[in-house]
Amino acid sequence: ASSTKVTYCNAQFVTAYRLCQLVHNEKKYSTELERLMNVRYLLIDDLGTEPKGFKGADFKAHFNHLFSERHRFGKTTYITSNAQGNKISELYGDRFVSRFYEIGLGYESKGKDLRKELNNA
């Protein structure tokens, strides 16, 4: 009989839109932001979809700080985005891209857009 081993890890999932909301209400959500800063593995989904100028919050600066601090302490950050090529650099700066590629691996998927297929079905 084979046994299944379950492994738990210290991970968190957050959408870029939600992260933007947290940054805007930094004082109210400081505990949640602190958790995102310290969790071992963080997945930020749909980077580049956060509203521009979201209620005056400087998301780019806060995002870069979050990523830089996680990078400095060796935390793993996964990012998904539909932004292609230089768009990420344009949105978040060369410094972010440089740090991301220093510790990460970029993968560009060139397959079919499954969302479009599902919506047309």
PECORSUL-V556705 format. One record per pair of residues at least 12 apart in sequence whose C-alpha atoms are under 7 Angstrom apart, sorted by sequence separation. I is the first residue (numbers start at 1). J is the second residue. D is the distance in Angstrom with one decimal. If there is no record, write none. Layout:
# PECORSUL-V556705
{{I J D} {I J D}}
This chain:
# PECORSUL-V556705
{{12 36 7.0} {12 39 6.7} {11 39 5.8} {16 44 6.0} {10 39 5.9} {11 40 5.9} {12 41 6.4} {13 42 6.0} {14 43 6.3} {15 44 5.4} {16 45 5.8} {37 66 6.1} {10 40 5.4} {11 41 4.5} {12 42 5.0} {13 43 4.8} {14 44 5.2} {15 45 4.5} {16 46 5.8} {20 50 6.4} {10 41 6.3} {11 42 5.7} {12 43 6.3} {13 44 6.2} {14 45 6.3} {15 46 6.3} {16 47 5.2} {17 49 6.7} {47 79 6.8} {60 92 6.0} {64 96 6.5} {16 49 6.6} {17 50 4.5} {24 57 5.1} {37 70 6.2} {47 80 6.2} {48 81 6.5} {16 50 5.6} {23 57 6.9} {41 75 6.4} {42 76 6.4} {43 77 5.9} {44 78 6.2} {45 79 5.9} {46 80 5.2} {47 81 4.9} {40 75 5.2} {41 76 4.9} {42 77 4.8} {43 78 4.5} {44 79 4.9} {45 80 4.9} {46 81 4.5} {48 83 6.6} {23 59 6.8} {40 76 6.2} {41 77 5.8} {42 78 6.0} {43 79 5.7} {44 80 6.5} {45 81 6.7} {46 82 6.8} {20 59 6.1} {23 62 6.9}}
